[in-house]
Amino acid sequence: QVQLVESGGGLVQPGGSLRLSCAASGIIFSIYGMAWYRQAPGKEREWVATMAGFGRTTFVDSVKGRFAIFRDNAKNTVYLQMNNLKPEDTAVYYCSSNEHWGQGTQVTVSS
């Protein structure tokens, strides 16, 4: 049984940082890779970033230079480091791997 669990969301002021985690069981990120998505209120879910199994990372243009992805293979956990956060980054963030999804974690950027 595959389970993805996100954590690390919260309320942060504009310009601040958060690190999201996605811990997996039943699937190996270094084989299948994973992706982060987000869904803002009233908007469709959008792709944010991907880390392929072999480690290559790609990002949506709106977060390039601000977000980074790290992976701890021993913990089978992927981290989304979000810096210089903007109000438009406010959303529920989801991790996904091989068509499996986590429950999401809320990120709110507001002063």
C-alpha positions in Angstrom: 0.0 0.0 0.0 1.4 3.3 -1.1 1.2 6.2 1.3 2.5 9.8 0.9 2.4 12.2 3.8 3.1 15.9 3.5 4.0 18.1 6.3 5.6 21.5 7.0 3.0 23.8 5.9 1.9 26.9 7.8 1.5 30.6 7.9 4.5 32.7 6.8 5.0 36.4 6.0 5.9 37.5 2.5 9.6 37.0 1.9 9.7 34.1 4.4 10.6 30.5 3.9 9.1 27.1 4.6 10.3 23.6 4.0 7.7 21.0 3.1 8.3 17.3 3.4 6.8 14.3 1.6 7.4 11.0 3.3 6.6 7.9 1.3 5.9 4.3 2.2 5.2 1.5 -0.3 7.0 3.4 -3.1 10.6 4.4 -3.7 11.2 8.0 -4.8 14.6 7.2 -6.2 13.0 4.8 -8.7 9.7 6.5 -9.5 10.4 10.1 -8.9 7.9 12.5 -7.5 6.2 15.9 -8.1 4.8 18.7 -6.1 1.5 20.3 -7.1 -0.5 23.1 -5.5 -4.1 24.3 -5.5 -5.1 27.8 -4.6 -8.6 28.6 -3.6 -10.9 28.8 -6.6 -8.1 27.6 -8.9 -7.2 24.4 -10.6 -4.4 22.3 -9.3 -1.1 23.2 -10.9 2.2 21.5 -11.2 5.0 23.1 -9.2 8.1 20.9 -9.4 9.4 17.5 -10.2 12.3 15.4 -9.1 13.0 12.5 -11.3 14.1 9.2 -9.9 17.7 9.9 -11.1 17.5 13.3 -9.4 16.9 15.8 -12.2 14.7 18.7 -11.0 12.3 20.9 -13.0 10.2 23.8 -11.8 7.3 25.9 -13.0 8.6 29.3 -14.1 6.8 31.2 -11.2 9.0 29.5 -8.6 12.3 29.1 -10.4 15.1 30.6 -8.3 12.9 30.5 -5.1 12.1 26.8 -4.6 14.4 23.8 -4.5 13.9 20.1 -4.0 16.1 17.8 -1.9 15.8 14.1 -1.3 16.8 11.9 1.5 16.9 8.4 0.0 17.5 6.8 3.4 14.3 8.3 4.7 12.5 8.0 1.3 11.5 11.6 1.9 11.5 14.6 -0.5 11.7 18.2 0.7 10.4 21.3 -1.1 12.4 24.3 0.2 10.4 27.4 -0.5 12.2 30.8 -0.1 11.1 34.4 -0.7 7.5 33.3 -0.5 4.8 35.5 -2.1 1.1 35.8 -1.3 0.4 34.1 -4.7 2.2 31.0 -3.4 -0.7 30.4 -1.0 -2.2 27.1 -1.7 -2.6 23.5 -0.5 0.6 21.7 -1.6 0.4 18.0 -2.6 3.1 15.5 -3.4 2.5 12.8 -6.0 4.3 9.8 -7.2 3.3 7.2 -9.8 -0.3 8.4 -9.6 -0.5 8.3 -5.8 -1.2 11.5 -3.9 -0.8 12.8 -0.4 -3.4 14.6 1.6 -1.9 18.0 1.2 -0.5 20.6 3.5 -1.7 24.2 3.6 0.7 27.1 2.9 -0.5 30.6 3.6 1.7 33.6 2.8 0.3 36.7 4.4 1.3 39.7 6.4 
